[in-house]
Amino acid sequence: MPRPKSTVSLDEVHWGALKTLFPYLLEFRRAVVLAVLCLIGAKVAGVTLPFLLKHIVDDLDSAGGVVQVVALPLGLLLAYGAVRFSSTLFGELRDTIFGRVTERAQRRIGLEVFQHLHKLDLDFHLNRRTGGLSRDIERGNSGIGFLMRFMVFNIVPTLVEIAMVAGLLWWNYSGLFALLVLAAVIIYIGFSVVATEWRTRFVRELNEAESQASSRAVDSLLNYETVKYFANERHESGHYDRELASWEKARRKNRLSLFGLNSGQALIIASAMCAAMVLAAVGVTKGNMTIGDFVLVNAFMMQIFIPLNFLGFVYREMKGALANIEKMFSLLTVKPAVEDLPQAPALAVMDGRIEFDNVQFCYKGNRQILQGISFTVEPRQKVAIVGASGAGKSTLFKLLFRFYDANSGSIFIDGQDIRSVSQESLRRAIGVVPQDAVLFNQSIRDNVRYGCVDASDAEVDEAIRHAHLADFVQQLPEGADTLVGERGLKLSGGEKQRVAIARALLKKPPIMIFDEATSSLDSHSEQGIVASLQDIAREQTTLVIAHRLSTIVDADCILVMDQGGIVEQGAHRELMQAGGHYAALWRIQQQEHGAEAQAAELPTP
């Protein structure tokens, strides 16, 4: 099924961010209120500072006696120091208190995205680029932290402070000062908005270039062995360098656009401050203002434009943050193709009977993979599925596990349609040993315990023995605590397969699926695993997707698939007597096995 492309705009992301962040503010009401009080205290102290500075300058200018110089200015100076310290202290307290709210929001939203990604279907994860997705989430999470900190406690308070300063200048001096401040602020904000909107596309280009470069690097490193097999280090380096060249170009555009924005803002600030100083100087020369008033106006202008300059930075970064979280929020809009029904009950497994009823399936509307598949696996039966590559064997497992839903037909477990029960309960009831066993970069013991995270060491060791892995583990210096490396690369294919088998055995599910589980094992290990599987099959319903027919001769029933349909079914002896597809596959494999054995016996020249 084709997945619709996300069309989230910046405005939609902006409001979506506010809507998402608001509940986290309410979760810590007391902390938010206390932070707001600290904010008010910091702003009041900040507005008081220029008035104290004015009186200090005027008193020093008019001081005629020693008493005045020592007493009154000293008191004002001490008050000035106390107010400045309190302004800084209140600001630090505000940031510290609100930091908990910010960090909790980042944690909650990050967890929500992580959980949502695990809910998405297999098709999404087959088409994703791990490195780029990781970068998108990382940048989005940082962007959320920025929005929480600065949009709440910087943008609105800065605008309020500007209004307060303009009012005080109008009240104490001339309306020209207030008009100058307001005009400069409007021009500054207008320029910042227009210029920032212009350069947002460069931010997007830079993010896309970073994601592409990161994706390429991660993809290449994950396939390290393949690169070495084909001696393609130079090819990979060239490809990565082209991605870095795109990043370098996007970075240069971003830097030049930032230079233009900063230069324009600096020109507006310098012009406004210069004009205000000229007005104040004229007032001093006419006797309408004192030297202290001149200093006060200068302090107020600096006090306005420092946060205003910061407001420009915040707005720029906010737009960048919105661009950064755009992709992360768009991930939350992606709907999984496979979803539970509302209030879906848990699967109740009594016997483990599996039934496929006229199941048809095709990937994304393309070539038909399964064409009316019907069969039944009775409780505690071992049923094997064989056939040529592309016949649809593994697709049966993916449908049973609900990685996909059938286009038509139904799949039942103990009479319950698997689409009517919760996916979690379904998957807890099924143990899987995949053909390509992928391990976590942890110890062997931790990888086995993943089958049942609450299992004891004794239970883990028992699963290791059943998977014929104990001898290998004992040979390792660190035993079961040996790290397996990224995706299990420190282990051979057969060793990884046995760890995967032990992991599935530890789960102890009522239904077990082996998807060519012995394909990476040598003959000796295969015989041991097959013996263990025979013991397991007596207690569980077992489906075996097999390539080596020698491993499933004991199956209660063998289904032979060809071109999406079941062409034969029956026990090994019955199928051999029938002389059809199965018998032909058996003869081919026996001939191949005989040729290999004969080659092994040839003397070395």
C-alpha positions in Angstrom: 0.0 0.0 0.0 1.6 3.3 -1.0 2.4 5.6 1.9 1.2 9.2 1.6 3.9 11.8 1.7 3.8 14.3 4.6 2.9 17.8 3.7 3.4 19.5 7.0 4.1 23.3 6.6 6.1 25.4 9.0 2.9 27.1 10.3 1.3 23.7 11.0 4.4 22.5 12.8 4.5 25.7 14.8 0.9 25.3 16.1 1.4 21.6 16.5 4.4 22.2 18.7 2.5 24.6 20.9 -0.4 22.2 21.2 2.0 19.4 22.1 4.1 21.4 24.5 1.2 23.0 26.5 0.3 19.8 28.5 3.9 19.6 29.8 3.6 23.2 31.1 0.5 22.3 33.0 2.1 19.2 34.5 4.5 21.4 36.5 2.1 24.3 37.3 4.0 25.3 40.5 7.3 25.3 38.8 5.9 27.5 35.9 4.3 30.0 38.3 7.5 30.2 40.3 9.5 30.7 37.1 7.1 33.5 36.0 7.5 35.3 39.4 11.3 35.1 39.0 10.8 36.5 35.4 8.8 39.4 36.7 11.4 40.1 39.5 14.2 40.1 36.9 12.3 42.5 34.6 11.4 44.9 37.4 15.0 45.0 38.5 16.2 45.5 35.0 13.9 48.6 34.5 15.0 50.0 37.9 18.7 49.9 37.0 18.8 52.9 34.6 17.0 55.2 37.1 19.5 54.3 39.9 22.3 55.0 37.4 20.8 58.4 36.5 20.6 59.5 40.2 24.2 58.3 40.9 25.5 60.4 37.9 23.4 63.5 38.9 24.5 63.3 42.5 28.1 62.9 41.6 27.8 65.8 39.1 26.2 68.1 41.6 28.0 67.0 44.8 29.6 69.9 46.6 30.5 68.4 49.9 32.3 65.4 51.3 29.2 64.2 53.0 27.2 64.0 49.8 30.0 62.3 47.9 30.5 59.7 50.6 27.0 59.0 51.8 24.3 59.4 49.2 26.1 58.1 46.1 27.6 55.3 48.0 24.1 54.2 49.1 22.9 54.4 45.5 25.9 52.5 44.3 25.2 49.7 46.8 21.6 49.7 45.8 22.6 49.6 42.1 24.9 46.6 42.8 22.1 44.8 44.8 19.5 45.4 42.0 21.9 44.2 39.3 22.7 41.1 41.2 19.0 40.4 41.9 18.3 40.8 38.2 20.9 38.2 37.3 19.8 36.0 40.3 16.1 36.0 39.3 17.1 35.2 35.7 19.2 32.2 36.8 16.5 31.0 39.1 13.9 31.2 36.3 16.1 29.2 33.9 16.9 26.6 36.6 13.3 26.1 37.7 12.0 25.9 34.2 14.8 23.6 33.1 13.0 20.7 34.7 9.9 21.4 32.6 12.0 21.6 29.5 13.9 18.4 30.1 10.7 16.5 31.0 9.0 17.7 27.8 12.0 16.5 25.7 12.0 13.2 27.4 8.2 12.6 27.0 8.1 13.7 23.3 11.3 11.8 22.5 9.7 8.7 24.0 6.5 9.3 22.1 8.4 9.4 18.8 10.4 6.3 19.7 7.3 4.4 20.6 5.5 5.6 17.4 8.4 4.4 15.3 8.1 0.9 16.8 4.4 0.9 16.0 5.0 1.6 12.3 4.8 -1.3 9.9 7.7 -3.3 8.4 7.3 -1.5 5.0 8.2 1.8 6.6 11.4 0.4 8.3 12.5 -1.3 5.1 12.4 2.0 3.3 13.9 4.3 6.0 17.5 5.5 6.2 18.7 4.9 9.7 21.3 7.7 9.9 19.0 10.4 8.5 16.2 9.3 10.8 18.5 9.5 13.8 19.7 13.0 12.9 16.1 14.2 12.4 15.1 12.9 15.8 18.2 14.4 17.4 17.7 17.8 15.9 14.0 17.7 16.5 14.5 17.0 20.2 17.0 19.8 20.5 14.5 22.1 18.7 11.8 21.3 21.2 14.1 22.2 24.1 14.9 25.5 22.4 11.2 26.3 21.9 10.3 25.5 25.4 13.1 27.7 26.9 13.1 30.7 24.7 9.6 31.1 23.2 8.0 31.0 26.7 10.4 33.1 28.7 12.1 35.4 26.1 9.9 36.5 23.2 6.8 37.7 25.2 8.8 39.1 28.2 11.1 41.0 25.8 8.2 42.7 24.0 6.6 43.6 27.4 9.9 45.1 28.5 10.1 47.2 25.3 6.6 48.5 26.0 7.5 49.4 29.6 10.7 51.3 28.5 8.8 53.1 25.8 6.1 54.2 28.3 8.7 55.3 30.8 10.6 57.4 28.3 7.3 59.0 27.1 6.3 59.7 30.7 9.6 61.1 31.9 10.9 62.8 28.8 9.7 63.5 25.2 7.4 61.4 23.1 10.1 61.5 20.5 12.1 59.0 22.4 9.2 56.6 22.7 8.4 57.0 19.0 12.0 56.4 18.1 12.1 53.2 20.2 8.9 51.9 18.8 9.9 52.7 15.2 13.2 51.0 15.6 11.6 48.0 17.2 9.1 47.7 14.4 11.7 48.1 11.7 14.0 45.6 13.4 11.3 43.0 13.9 10.0 43.4 10.3 13.5 43.1 8.9 14.2 40.0 11.1 11.0 38.3 10.1 11.5 38.9 6.3 15.2 38.0 6.3 14.6 34.9 8.5 11.8 33.6 6.3 14.2 34.1 3.3 17.0 32.1 4.9 14.8 29.3 6.3 15.2 27.5 3.0 18.9 27.5 3.4 18.4 25.9 6.9 16.3 23.2 5.3 18.9 22.6 2.6 21.6 22.3 5.3 19.5 19.9 7.3 18.8 17.7 4.3 22.5 17.7 3.4 23.5 16.7 6.9 20.9 13.9 6.9 22.1 12.6 3.6 25.7 12.6 4.6 24.9 11.0 8.0 22.8 8.3 6.3 25.5 7.5 3.8 28.1 7.2 6.5 26.0 5.0 8.7 24.9 2.8 5.8 28.5 2.3 4.7 29.7 1.5 8.2 26.9 -1.0 8.8 27.9 -2.7 5.6 31.6 -2.7 6.4 32.2 -6.3 5.4 30.5 -5.8 2.1 32.7 -2.8 1.3 35.7 -4.9 2.1 34.5 -7.9 0.0 34.4 -5.7 -3.1 37.4 -3.4 -2.2 35.1 -0.4 -2.6 36.6 1.9 0.0 37.4 4.4 -2.7 33.9 4.3 -4.1 32.4 4.8 -0.6 34.8 7.6 0.2 33.9 9.3 -3.1 30.2 9.0 -2.5 30.6 10.3 1.0 32.7 13.2 -0.2 30.0 14.2 -2.7 27.5 14.2 0.2 29.9 16.3 2.2 30.4 18.7 -0.7 26.7 19.3 -0.8 26.8 19.9 2.9 29.7 22.3 2.5 27.8 24.2 -0.2 24.6 24.4 1.9 26.6 25.5 5.0 28.2 28.3 3.0 24.8 29.6 1.8 23.6 29.4 5.4 26.6 31.3 6.7 26.3 34.1 4.1 22.6 34.5 4.6 23.3 34.8 8.4 25.9 37.4 7.7 23.4 39.5 5.8 20.8 39.1 8.5 23.2 40.1 11.3 24.6 43.0 9.4 21.1 44.4 8.7 20.1 44.1 12.4 23.3 45.7 13.6 22.7 48.7 11.2 19.2 49.2 12.6 20.4 49.1 16.2 23.3 51.4 15.6 21.1 54.0 13.8 18.4 53.9 16.5 20.9 54.3 19.3 22.8 57.1 17.5 19.5 59.0 17.0 18.5 58.6 20.6 21.9 59.9 21.8 21.6 62.9 19.5 18.2 63.7 21.0 19.5 63.3 24.5 22.6 65.4 23.8 20.4 68.2 22.4 18.3 68.1 25.5 21.4 68.4 27.8 22.7 71.4 25.8 19.3 73.1 26.1 19.2 72.4 29.8 16.1 70.2 29.5 18.0 67.1 30.6 20.8 66.4 32.9 23.9 64.3 32.4 22.2 61.6 34.4 19.2 61.7 32.0 21.7 61.3 29.1 23.1 58.2 30.8 19.6 56.9 31.6 18.5 57.2 27.9 21.7 55.5 26.8 21.2 52.7 29.4 17.6 52.3 28.3 18.5 52.1 24.7 21.2 49.5 25.4 18.7 47.6 27.7 16.1 47.6 24.9 18.4 46.6 22.0 20.4 43.9 23.8 17.3 41.8 24.4 15.9 42.9 21.0 19.0 41.7 19.4 18.6 38.5 21.4 14.9 38.5 20.2 16.2 38.5 16.6 18.5 35.6 17.5 15.6 33.7 19.2 13.3 34.3 16.2 16.0 33.0 13.8 16.7 30.0 15.9 13.0 29.4 16.5 12.4 29.2 12.8 15.5 27.0 12.5 14.1 24.8 15.3 10.8 24.6 13.6 12.5 23.5 10.4 14.4 20.9 12.5 11.4 19.5 14.2 9.3 19.5 11.0 10.4 16.0 10.0 10.2 14.7 13.6 6.6 15.9 13.9 5.8 14.5 10.5 6.9 11.1 11.7 4.0 11.2 14.2 1.6 11.8 11.4 2.6 8.6 9.6 -0.1 6.0 10.2 1.0 2.4 10.4 -0.5 0.2 7.7 -1.3 -2.5 10.3 -3.3 -1.3 13.3 -5.2 -2.9 16.1 -9.0 -2.6 16.2 -10.3 -0.3 19.0 -10.1 -2.1 22.3 -8.8 -5.3 20.6 -8.7 -8.2 23.1 -5.6 -10.2 23.8 -5.1 -13.5 21.9 -6.1 -16.5 24.0 -4.0 -19.4 23.0 -5.4 -22.7 24.2 -4.0 -25.3 21.8 -2.1 -23.4 19.2 -4.2 -24.4 16.1 -3.3 -22.3 13.0 -5.6 -21.9 10.0 -5.0 -20.1 6.8 -8.3 -19.6 4.9 -8.1 -18.6 1.2 -5.3 -16.0 1.9 -4.3 -13.7 -0.9 -1.6 -11.1 -0.7 0.5 -8.8 -2.9 3.0 -6.1 -1.9 1.9 -2.5 -2.8 -0.5 -3.6 -5.5 2.2 -5.3 -7.5 2.7 -8.9 -8.5 0.5 -11.4 -6.6 2.6 -13.2 -4.0 0.0 -15.6 -2.4 -2.9 -16.9 -4.4 -5.7 -18.4 -2.3 -3.6 -20.2 0.3 -5.5 -22.6 2.6 -4.1 -25.0 5.2 -4.4 -26.0 8.8 -1.7 -26.7 11.4 -3.1 -28.8 14.2 -2.0 -28.3 17.8 1.6 -29.5 18.5 2.1 -30.5 14.9 5.2 -29.7 13.0 4.4 -28.4 9.5 7.2 -27.6 7.1 6.9 -25.2 4.1 9.3 -25.7 1.2 9.6 -24.4 -2.3 11.8 -22.4 -4.6 12.9 -18.9 -3.8 10.1 -16.4 -4.4 7.4 -19.0 -3.9 6.0 -17.0 -1.0 7.2 -19.1 2.0 8.5 -16.2 4.1 5.5 -14.1 3.3 3.3 -16.6 5.1 5.3 -16.0 8.3 5.1 -12.2 7.9 1.3 -12.4 7.5 1.0 -14.7 10.6 3.1 -12.2 12.6 1.0 -9.3 11.2 3.9 -7.5 9.6 1.3 -7.1 6.9 -2.4 -7.9 6.6 -3.7 -10.2 3.9 -5.5 -8.5 1.0 -8.3 -11.1 1.3 -8.9 -14.2 3.3 -8.3 -14.8 7.0 -5.7 -16.3 9.4 -7.0 -17.9 12.6 -5.2 -19.0 15.8 -7.5 -21.2 17.9 -10.5 -19.9 16.0 -9.6 -16.2 16.6 -9.0 -14.0 13.5 -5.5 -12.5 14.2 -6.8 -9.1 12.9 -9.3 -8.9 15.7 -6.7 -9.3 18.6 -3.9 -7.0 19.7 -0.6 -7.3 17.9 1.3 -7.4 21.1 -0.5 -10.5 22.4 -0.2 -12.1 19.0 3.6 -11.6 18.9 4.1 -12.7 22.4 2.5 -16.0 21.5 4.8 -16.7 18.6 8.5 -17.4 18.8 10.6 -16.7 15.7 14.1 -17.7 14.5 14.6 -15.6 11.3 16.9 -16.5 8.5 19.0 -13.4 9.0 19.7 -13.3 12.8 20.4 -9.7 13.9 21.8 -9.2 17.4 22.2 -6.2 19.6 25.7 -4.9 20.4 25.6 -6.5 23.9 26.8 -9.7 25.4 25.7 -13.2 24.3 23.8 -13.6 27.6 21.9 -10.3 27.1 21.0 -11.3 23.5 19.6 -14.6 24.7 17.8 -13.0 27.6 16.0 -10.7 25.2 13.7 -13.6 24.5 12.4 -13.2 28.1 13.9 -10.2 29.8 12.9 -11.4 33.3 14.6 -14.8 32.9 17.2 -15.9 35.4 20.8 -16.8 34.5 20.0 -20.5 35.0 17.1 -20.3 32.5 19.4 -18.4 30.0 22.1 -21.1 30.4 19.5 -23.8 29.8 18.4 -22.1 26.5 22.0 -21.9 25.5 22.5 -25.6 26.0 19.3 -26.5 24.1 20.6 -24.4 21.2 23.9 -26.3 21.2 25.8 -23.1 22.0 27.3 -24.1 25.3 30.5 -25.6 24.0 31.2 -22.4 22.0 30.5 -20.1 24.9 32.8 -22.1 27.2 35.7 -21.6 24.8 35.3 -17.8 25.1 37.5 -16.0 27.7 34.5 -14.0 28.9 32.0 -16.8 28.3 28.4 -15.7 27.9 29.4 -12.1 28.8 31.3 -11.7 25.5 30.1 -8.8 23.5 28.9 -9.8 20.0 29.6 -6.4 18.2 27.4 -4.3 16.0 24.6 -6.5 14.5 26.6 -9.5 15.9 29.5 -9.1 13.5 32.0 -10.7 15.9 30.2 -14.0 15.6 30.0 -16.3 12.6 26.7 -16.8 10.8 26.2 -20.2 12.5 27.0 -18.8 15.9 24.6 -15.9 15.4 21.9 -18.4 14.3 22.3 -20.4 17.5 22.1 -17.3 19.7 18.8 -16.5 17.9 17.5 -20.0 18.4 18.4 -19.8 22.1 16.6 -16.5 22.4 13.5 -18.0 20.8 13.6 -21.1 23.0 13.9 -18.9 26.1 10.6 -17.2 25.1 8.8 -20.5 25.4 5.9 -19.5 23.1 3.0 -21.9 22.3 3.8 -21.4 18.5 7.3 -21.5 17.0 8.4 -20.4 13.6 11.8 -21.3 12.1 12.5 -19.3 8.9 15.4 -21.4 7.4 16.8 -21.4 10.9 19.6 -23.9 10.2 20.7 -22.4 6.9 23.9 -21.0 8.4 24.9 -24.1 10.4 27.4 -26.8 9.6 26.2 -30.4 9.3 27.2 -31.4 12.8 25.5 -28.4 14.4 22.5 -28.8 12.2 22.0 -32.4 13.4 22.1 -31.2 17.0 19.7 -28.4 16.4 17.3 -30.6 14.5 17.3 -33.1 17.5 16.5 -30.2 19.9 13.8 -28.9 17.6 12.2 -32.4 17.5 12.0 -32.2 21.3 10.5 -28.7 21.2 8.0 -29.6 18.6 6.3 -32.1 20.9 5.3 -29.3 23.2 4.6 -26.5 20.7 2.9 -25.9 17.3 5.8 -25.5 14.9 6.0 -24.0 11.5 9.3 -24.6 9.7 10.3 -22.7 6.5 13.0 -24.8 5.2 15.6 -24.8 2.4 17.4 -28.0 3.4 14.8 -30.8 3.1 16.9 -33.1 5.3 15.9 -31.0 8.3 12.1 -31.6 7.9 11.7 -35.2 7.0 10.1 -35.8 10.4 7.5 -33.1 9.8 3.8 -34.2 10.3 3.0 -32.4 7.1 5.0 -30.7 4.4 3.5 -28.0 2.2 5.2 -27.5 -1.2 4.8 -24.0 -2.6 5.3 -22.8 -6.1 4.4 -19.4 -7.6 2.3 -18.3 -4.6 0.2 -21.5 -4.3 0.4 -24.9 -2.5 1.0 -27.5 -5.2 1.6 -30.5 -2.9 1.1 -31.4 0.8 1.7 -34.5 2.8 4.4 -36.4 4.8 7.9 -36.9 3.5 7.2 -40.6 2.5 4.0 -39.7 0.8 5.5 -36.9 -1.2 8.4 -39.0 -2.3 6.1 -41.7 -3.5 4.1 -39.1 -5.4 7.1 -38.2 -7.5 6.1 -34.5 -7.9 7.7 -31.2 -7.0 9.0 -32.3 -3.6 10.6 -35.5 -5.0 12.3 -33.4 -7.6 13.7 -30.9 -5.0 14.9 -33.8 -2.9 16.8 -35.4 -5.7 18.4 -32.1 -6.7 19.6 -31.6 -3.1 20.8 -35.1 -2.7 22.9 -34.8 -5.9 24.3 -31.5 -4.6 25.2 -33.0 -1.3 26.8 -36.0 -3.0 28.9 -33.8 -5.2 30.1 -31.8 -2.2 31.0 -35.0 -0.3 32.8 -36.3 -3.3 34.8 -33.1 -3.7 35.7 -33.1 0.0 37.2 -36.6 -0.4 39.4 -35.7 -3.4 43.2 -35.7 -2.5 44.9 -32.3 -2.4 47.2 -31.8 -5.4 
